[in-house]
Every structure is written in C-alpha cells, then in structure tokens.
C-alpha cells in the first residue's frame, strides 16, 4: 500500500526535476547564442517590386530567415515577396505560449490586407505549418488570396520519427506526465530538415511550449474538417521521403476537393525544409512563377 502512496510523490519530483532541467538548458542555450535569435532572422522583410505579391509564411519552430534565398529568387522573377513572422516565433516562452491557430490566422490576415492595398493580385505561400495555415485561412475566409502555394504543408504529422505510438499520442503522454514543465526541447535535427544537414545556417526556436504543440494539432483537426473545401488555384511542392509531415496524407487531402486549378510536384532527394534546399530552389521558384503567371 505504501508503494501506491509514493506514486504522486515520485510524479511530482519528476516534474520538478524536469522543469529545472529544461529551464537550465534553456538559459544555457540563450547564453550560448547570446540572444541572437531576437535579432538574427526574426524580423519580417520585403524584397522585390513586382505587381503580384506573395506573402510567405514560415512553419513550426521556424523563422522568416528560412525564406531568405527563396524570396530573393522569386523577387528576381518579378514578384514582391513579403516574409512575415508568426506571433510567438523567436519570442520569450511566455509570449509564445499565448499563441495558437486564431492568433496565427489573424496575423496572416492582417498581412494580406496590407498587401491588398498596394497589389491587385496577392498569393499566400506557406511552408510546413505555414502551408496548413495558408490553406485554412483561404478556406475560412474565401477570397483572401488569389491562390495558395504549399511547400511540404502540414496536413498530418509523419509517424516516421515516432516509435510505436503516434506523434499526437506521445504529446498527450508528455502533457500528462510533465504538466509542470510546459516546455519541451525540439527534437528536429538538420538531417531531417535538409538532405545533407548543412543548409540550415540560421537560428530556429529550440524550446517549444506545450501550447504551440496544441495549436499545431488543433490546426490539423480543423484542416481535416475542411477537407475538400479549398477552391482557389493551388501549387503544392511535396517531399517524397518527408520525415516531418505525412506526404501521402497531404496528397489525399489535396485531391479530395474540386480545386479550380492545381499542380502537385513531388521532389526526391531532399529534406522537409524545401526553402533551404539551395540546389532545388531555381527549379522550385520557376515552377511557382510559371504556375502564377499561367493561372
């Protein structure tokens, strides 16, 4: 009987130890990078002076810098590229923990309204979670964008890196076991983001609040409820062996509806972070440009 009585004590002690350990690692990480994440790669930017604008939305635990090369190449092809920052990205954990689907969508909507004041044609491009948000925004507020560009979009999390159980179930277990921590350290490695693991040269968010994960899974649930409802032209670039998102689920989601016009390209020999795959960018940017121009 005494052993059962020890379970809450062990659980509480484990929570407190994990909270201290995560806090220590977070502080050490901040000291190591000297808070560069606050100034390097975090700020939104605009390049190009084209008549057609493209709003670029980054993904989970990412920064605007993921689009540095891609935005420049699209600008050279004649577009105005506005690269935004989602609320919570590169901000203190307390701020990031207050963000979710609604605040992310509201920020994208505000950027789109601003671009509409100066451009007759505005497209929204999203990578990973940003791709899912771009699609959901157009579904829930039709007419926001003239078209959607989805790069390895988040429709379902891949189970490739989740042993035995699904990623969602592993997260639920973490929530139950570690409620006092409220933060986990990102398990993303360069090798799953890009093919050779060397292209990621900017700082990403490394410590992620549970609230951000809840927002991610809430986005997935909403996208599933709206499967087949996207009506504007869609260009999608998918990764054949994506370790982060489920490519097959994305294909099924895209093909379930009656899209006005769509093109799906599947890229081999690359990682999830398509905007950081430098060798593929010329082809990818040309595909995007041709799709927009010919729509």
Protein Blocks (a to p, Z undefined) as FASTA:
>chain_A
ZZmmmmmmmmmmmmmmmmmmmmmmmmmmmmmnoommmmgopagcdedjdfbdcdddddeh
iafklmmmmmmmmmmnopacdddddehiapafklmmmgcfklmmmmmmmmmmmmmmmocb
dcdddehjlmmmmmmmmmmmghkagbdcdehiafbdcfklmghiafklmmmmmmmmmmmn
opacdfbdfklmpmnopmpmcdcdfbdcfklmmmmmmmmmmmmmmgoiafbdcdddddfk
lckbcfklmmmmmmmmccfbdcddddehiafklmlmmklmmmmmmmmmmmmmmZZ
